[in-house]
Amino acid sequence: MARIVGGIALSHTPTIGFALDHQKQNDPVWAPIFKDFITVRNWLKEKKPDAIIWMCNDHITSFFFDHYSPYVIALNDQYFPADEGGGPRKVPPVAGHTKLAQHLGFSLVADEFDMSFSQGKTLDHGVYSPLSMLQDPQDGSMAPIVHMQMGVLQFPVPSPQRFFKLGQAIRRAVESYPEDLNVVICAAGGLSHQVHGERCGFNNTEWDMQFLDLLEKDPQTLTQYTLADYARLGGFEGSEVIIWLAMRAALSEQVTKLHQTYYLPSMTAIATVIYENHGTLPPAEKIAEHTAHMNHQLQGADQIPGTYPFTLERSVKSFRINSFLHKLIDPDYRKRFLEDEEGLFRESDLTEEEKDLIRRRDWRGMMHYGAIFFMLEKLAAVVGVSNLHVYAAMRGQTLDDFMKTRNAPTALYSVAAKDDKGPAWEKDPKEK
């Protein structure tokens, strides 16, 4: 089973990445940052974690307000730096631990946290500013991560108490993971700072010290502060330190603080902290009980004939083909697909198997592979096939035989918008 060996808290100001990219190691203004992060990097090298759960907020880079969620688990198998306006930083990608991410997702939803899930998104300075300091300077290697995006920039935001409960749920999830893993929990962000309005430039070192002391010794007290309290004491953007509460709650009640630094060169108080975890693993029966709790809602669904629950595992496997088909909602993409399907295939990252499934319009094969039905109906609309044609193919029947099972045997339909030509199947329903 997996175990949490410790937790780290890090600031993620762009200052950190700037210092590294511009080789400021020997500049007296920037040198303390490097010294502090070397200690954390050496601790990670000593502990050799198999995975790091990295919790932080995105700075409206990969996540925008068209869909902004408080809790998002990324399912990437590899993460790349984001372009935040001036081009992506030239730092190595980092591997993702997709199996642990999927397990976390099932466990947290079972514990009634309304999680969102992402794939393919890049990471901004919330991850890469401190992470690039922790990657091996020789080869860029780093333990695989699970990125957990915490949306704390658009209100309403979950309460500090809710973040604390999330950390406790993360601990249950990790300790019920069936493989033998050493896991580190990382929280990035803070300390005190404000970057907007007439109050920008606000810092509060006294509060930062009080927060760090309470985080170590009495984190429950920090759950009693409101978000307005955090903003008043540590700056509005500095209130992202509630993410640190989730990290701390994932650890044992008593921890050993191995390392703590604090440096305030400019806009953001930069801190690094390492906590050693002392918790014992729960007994096997408790883990079995939690595993059953995780799987309760879908128990037996995989035994329903001809039914394929679209789980996180299935979503990850079929992300390429579903992404390709999803782009058919774009009129220009549809036009290109109809005019030069093979050209689009060459530009895509589809495997040969995936290309062949689409090329042959193998509706049943695509479903078995992992394509979700709602991508199939988009493809059907583009190529002039009704939904009923797809249903018949998935059942291994002719359209005529399938329609005999319907109450209205002549009712064909599609998600395609009406045009002057009318649906292709109305001209010859058997043709398709």
C-alpha positions in Angstrom: 0.0 0.0 0.0 1.1 3.6 -0.4 2.3 5.8 2.4 2.8 9.6 2.8 6.4 10.2 3.8 6.2 13.9 4.2 4.9 17.2 3.0 6.5 20.3 1.5 5.1 23.9 1.2 6.7 26.2 -1.3 6.1 29.7 -2.7 5.5 29.7 -6.4 6.1 33.4 -7.4 7.5 33.9 -10.9 10.5 35.5 -9.1 11.8 32.0 -8.5 11.7 30.9 -12.1 13.1 34.2 -13.3 16.1 33.8 -10.9 16.8 30.3 -12.4 16.3 31.2 -16.0 18.6 34.3 -15.7 21.3 32.4 -13.7 21.1 34.6 -10.7 22.7 32.0 -8.4 25.6 34.3 -7.4 23.7 37.5 -7.2 23.3 38.4 -3.5 19.7 39.5 -4.0 18.7 36.2 -5.5 21.1 33.7 -4.0 19.0 33.0 -0.8 16.2 31.5 -3.1 18.6 29.0 -4.6 20.0 28.0 -1.1 16.6 27.3 0.2 15.4 25.2 -2.7 18.6 23.2 -2.7 17.7 21.9 0.7 14.3 20.8 -0.5 15.7 19.2 -3.6 18.2 17.3 -1.5 15.5 16.0 0.8 13.5 14.8 -2.2 16.6 13.1 -3.5 17.1 11.4 -0.2 13.4 10.3 0.2 13.1 9.1 -3.4 9.3 9.5 -3.6 7.5 7.5 -6.2 5.0 10.3 -6.7 4.3 13.8 -5.6 0.8 15.2 -5.3 1.3 18.8 -6.3 -1.5 21.1 -5.1 -1.6 24.7 -6.3 -3.7 27.3 -8.2 -3.4 28.1 -11.9 -3.1 31.8 -12.6 -5.8 31.9 -15.4 -3.4 30.4 -17.9 -4.5 26.8 -18.6 -7.8 27.3 -16.8 -10.1 30.2 -17.8 -13.5 31.4 -16.6 -15.4 29.5 -19.3 -15.0 26.6 -16.9 -13.4 27.3 -13.5 -13.6 24.7 -10.9 -12.4 24.7 -7.2 -10.9 21.2 -7.4 -9.4 19.7 -10.5 -7.3 16.5 -10.8 -5.1 16.3 -14.0 -4.8 12.9 -15.6 -1.8 13.7 -17.8 1.0 11.2 -18.3 3.3 14.1 -19.0 3.2 17.8 -18.2 4.8 20.7 -20.1 5.3 24.3 -19.1 2.6 26.8 -20.2 3.0 29.9 -22.3 2.0 32.7 -19.9 2.4 35.4 -22.5 6.1 35.5 -23.4 6.6 31.9 -24.6 6.9 28.7 -22.5 10.0 28.4 -20.3 12.8 26.2 -21.5 12.5 23.6 -18.7 12.1 19.8 -19.0 8.6 18.3 -18.9 7.7 16.2 -15.9 6.0 12.8 -15.9 2.5 12.3 -14.5 1.3 9.4 -12.3 -2.0 8.7 -14.0 -2.8 5.6 -12.0 -2.6 7.5 -8.7 -4.5 10.4 -10.2 -7.3 8.1 -11.2 -7.4 6.5 -7.8 -7.5 9.9 -6.1 -10.4 10.9 -8.3 -12.5 7.9 -7.4 -11.7 8.2 -3.7 -12.4 11.9 -3.4 -15.7 11.7 -5.3 -16.7 8.8 -3.1 -15.9 11.1 -0.1 -18.4 13.6 -1.7 -15.9 16.1 -3.1 -17.2 17.4 -6.4 -14.0 17.0 -8.5 -13.3 18.0 -12.0 -10.8 16.3 -14.2 -8.5 17.6 -17.0 -6.2 16.1 -19.6 -3.6 17.7 -21.8 -3.3 21.0 -20.0 0.0 22.7 -19.5 1.3 24.0 -16.2 2.0 27.6 -15.4 4.3 29.1 -12.7 2.0 27.7 -10.0 3.9 24.4 -10.6 6.9 25.2 -12.8 8.4 28.1 -10.9 9.3 26.0 -7.8 9.3 22.6 -9.6 12.1 23.7 -12.0 14.2 24.5 -8.9 13.6 20.9 -7.7 14.3 19.0 -10.9 17.7 17.4 -11.1 20.0 20.0 -12.7 21.9 17.3 -14.6 19.1 15.6 -16.4 15.9 17.4 -15.3 14.5 14.3 -13.7 11.8 14.5 -11.1 9.4 12.1 -9.4 6.1 11.8 -11.3 3.4 14.2 -10.1 -0.3 14.3 -9.8 -1.4 17.9 -10.4 -4.3 19.1 -8.3 -5.5 22.6 -9.4 -7.2 24.5 -6.7 -9.4 27.3 -8.0 -9.0 30.1 -5.4 -9.1 33.2 -7.7 -12.9 33.4 -8.4 -15.3 33.5 -5.6 -17.1 31.7 -4.1 -14.2 29.5 -3.0 -14.5 26.5 -0.6 -13.8 27.4 3.0 -10.5 26.8 4.8 -12.3 24.0 6.7 -13.3 22.4 3.4 -9.7 22.5 2.2 -8.6 20.8 5.5 -11.2 18.1 5.0 -9.9 17.6 1.4 -6.4 17.0 2.8 -7.8 14.4 5.2 -9.6 12.7 2.3 -6.4 12.8 0.2 -4.6 10.9 3.0 -7.4 8.2 2.9 -7.0 8.0 -0.8 -3.2 7.6 -0.8 -3.3 5.0 2.0 -5.8 2.9 0.1 -3.8 2.9 -3.1 -3.0 -0.8 -3.8 0.6 -0.5 -4.9 3.7 0.1 -2.7 4.4 3.8 -3.2 6.2 6.5 -1.2 4.2 9.8 -1.7 5.1 13.4 -0.9 2.3 16.0 -0.7 3.4 19.4 -2.0 1.4 22.7 -1.6 2.6 25.7 -3.6 1.7 29.3 -3.3 2.0 32.2 -0.9 3.0 33.5 1.5 1.7 37.1 2.1 1.2 39.1 -1.1 -1.3 41.1 -3.0 -0.9 41.9 -6.7 -4.0 43.9 -7.6 -5.5 47.2 -6.7 -4.1 50.1 -4.6 -3.1 47.6 -1.9 -0.7 45.8 -4.3 2.7 45.2 -2.7 1.1 44.4 0.7 3.1 42.0 2.9 2.8 40.9 6.5 5.8 39.1 7.9 4.3 38.9 11.4 1.2 37.0 10.0 3.4 34.8 7.9 5.3 33.7 11.0 2.1 33.1 12.9 0.6 31.2 10.0 3.7 28.9 9.7 3.7 28.3 13.5 0.0 27.3 13.5 0.3 25.2 10.4 2.9 23.1 12.1 1.4 22.9 15.6 -2.3 23.7 15.4 -3.6 23.6 11.9 -7.2 23.2 13.1 -7.1 26.8 14.3 -6.4 28.0 10.8 -9.6 26.5 9.6 -11.5 29.0 11.8 -10.3 32.0 9.8 -12.5 33.2 7.0 -11.3 33.9 3.5 -11.7 37.6 4.3 -9.4 37.1 7.4 -6.8 35.5 5.2 -7.0 38.3 2.7 -6.9 41.0 5.4 -3.9 39.4 7.1 -1.9 38.1 4.2 -3.1 40.0 1.1 -5.9 38.9 -1.2 -3.7 36.7 -3.4 -1.8 35.5 -0.3 -5.0 33.8 0.8 -4.0 31.0 -1.6 -2.2 29.6 1.5 -5.4 27.8 2.3 -4.0 25.2 -0.1 -1.3 24.6 2.5 -4.0 23.5 4.9 -4.9 20.6 2.6 -1.3 19.5 2.5 -1.0 19.7 6.3 -4.2 17.8 6.8 -2.9 15.0 4.7 -0.1 14.5 7.3 -0.3 13.1 10.8 -1.4 15.2 13.7 2.1 15.5 14.9 4.9 16.2 12.4 8.6 17.1 12.6 9.5 20.3 10.9 12.8 19.5 9.2 13.3 22.8 7.3 11.8 26.2 7.2 13.0 29.4 5.4 11.5 32.8 4.7 12.7 35.5 2.4 11.0 38.7 1.2 12.9 40.2 -1.8 10.0 41.9 -3.5 6.3 41.4 -3.9 5.8 37.9 -2.4 7.2 36.4 0.8 9.0 33.3 -0.4 9.0 30.3 2.0 10.1 26.7 1.9 9.0 24.2 4.5 9.5 20.4 4.9 7.4 18.3 7.3 8.2 14.7 8.1 5.1 12.5 8.5 4.8 10.3 11.5 1.4 8.6 10.9 1.0 4.9 10.9 -0.8 3.1 8.1 -4.4 2.1 8.8 -5.1 -1.6 9.4 -5.9 -3.8 6.4 -9.6 -4.0 7.2 -9.9 -0.2 7.2 -8.2 0.0 3.8 -10.5 -2.7 2.4 -13.5 -0.8 3.8 -12.4 2.4 2.1 -11.8 0.6 -1.2 -15.3 -0.9 -1.1 -16.6 2.6 -0.3 -14.8 4.0 -3.4 -16.3 1.4 -5.7 -19.7 1.2 -4.2 -21.6 3.3 -6.8 -20.2 1.4 -9.8 -20.1 -2.1 -8.2 -21.4 -4.5 -10.8 -21.8 -2.0 -13.6 -19.1 -3.7 -15.6 -21.2 -6.9 -15.6 -24.1 -5.3 -17.4 -24.0 -6.8 -21.0 -23.0 -4.4 -23.7 -22.3 -1.6 -21.3 -19.0 0.3 -20.9 -18.8 2.8 -18.0 -16.8 5.8 -19.1 -14.3 5.7 -16.2 -11.2 7.9 -15.8 -9.1 5.0 -17.0 -11.2 4.7 -20.2 -11.1 8.5 -20.6 -7.3 8.5 -20.4 -6.9 5.7 -22.9 -9.2 7.2 -25.4 -8.3 10.9 -25.0 -6.6 11.1 -28.4 -9.5 9.7 -30.4 -12.1 11.6 -28.5 -10.1 14.9 -28.9 -9.8 14.3 -32.6 -13.6 13.8 -32.9 -14.5 16.6 -30.6 -12.8 19.1 -32.9 -15.6 18.4 -35.4 -17.7 21.0 -33.6 -15.5 23.6 -35.4 -16.9 24.4 -38.9 -13.4 24.8 -40.5 -12.2 21.5 -39.0 -15.3 19.8 -40.4 -14.7 21.2 -43.8 -11.1 20.0 -43.7 -12.2 16.5 -42.5 -14.6 16.1 -45.4 -12.1 17.4 -48.0 -8.9 15.8 -46.7 -9.5 13.2 -44.0 -6.1 11.6 -44.5 -4.3 15.0 -44.3 -5.9 15.6 -40.9 -4.8 12.1 -39.8 -1.2 12.9 -40.7 -1.3 16.1 -38.7 -2.8 14.3 -35.6 -1.3 12.3 -32.8 -3.7 9.4 -33.5 -2.3 5.9 -33.5 -2.7 3.8 -36.6 -5.4 1.7 -34.8 -7.4 4.9 -34.0 -7.1 6.2 -37.5 -8.3 2.9 -38.9 -11.3 2.9 -36.6 -12.4 6.3 -37.8 -11.5 5.7 -41.4 -13.7 2.5 -41.6 -16.5 4.2 -39.6 -16.3 1.3 -37.2 -18.9 2.6 -34.8 -18.8 -0.6 -32.6 -15.1 -0.8 -32.7 -14.7 2.9 -31.7 -17.1 2.3 -28.8 -15.2 -0.8 -27.6 -11.9 1.1 -27.9 -13.1 3.9 -25.6 -14.7 6.6 -27.8 -17.6 8.1 -25.9 -20.9 7.9 -27.8 -21.3 11.7 -28.0 -18.2 11.9 -30.1 -19.6 9.2 -32.4 -22.8 11.2 -33.0 -20.7 14.2 -33.9 -18.8 12.2 -36.5 -22.1 10.7 -37.8 -23.5 14.1 -38.3 -20.5 15.2 -40.3 -20.5 12.2 -42.6 -24.3 12.1 -43.1 -25.3 9.2 -40.9 -28.2 9.3 -38.4 -27.9 8.4 -34.8 -30.0 5.3 -35.5 -27.4 4.0 -38.0 -24.8 4.2 -35.2 -27.1 2.5 -32.7 -27.8 -0.3 -35.2 -24.0 -0.8 -35.9 -23.2 -0.9 -32.2 -25.8 -3.7 -31.8 -24.5 -5.6 -34.8 -27.8 -5.2 -36.6 -28.9 -3.8 -40.0 -30.7 -0.5 -39.8 -33.9 -2.3 -40.8 -33.7 -4.9 -38.1 -32.8 -2.3 -35.5 -35.7 0.0 -36.5 -38.1 -2.9 -36.0 -37.3 -2.7 -32.3 -38.4 1.0 -32.1 -41.9 2.3 -31.4 -41.6 4.6 -34.4 -39.7 2.6 -37.1 -39.3 5.5 -39.5 -37.9 8.1 -37.0 -34.3 8.8 -37.9 -32.6 11.8 -36.4 -29.2 13.4 -35.9 -27.5 16.3 -34.0 -26.7 17.9 -37.4 -28.2 21.3 -38.0 -30.8 21.6 -40.7 -29.6 22.7 -44.2 -31.3 23.1 -47.6 -30.2 19.7 -48.8 -31.8 17.8 -46.0 -30.3 14.7 -44.2 -28.5 12.2 -46.5 -30.5 9.2 -45.1 -33.8 10.8 -46.1 -32.8 10.3 -49.8 -31.8 6.7 -49.3 -31.9 5.5 -45.7 -30.3 2.1 -46.6 -27.4 3.7 -48.4 -25.5 4.4 -45.2 
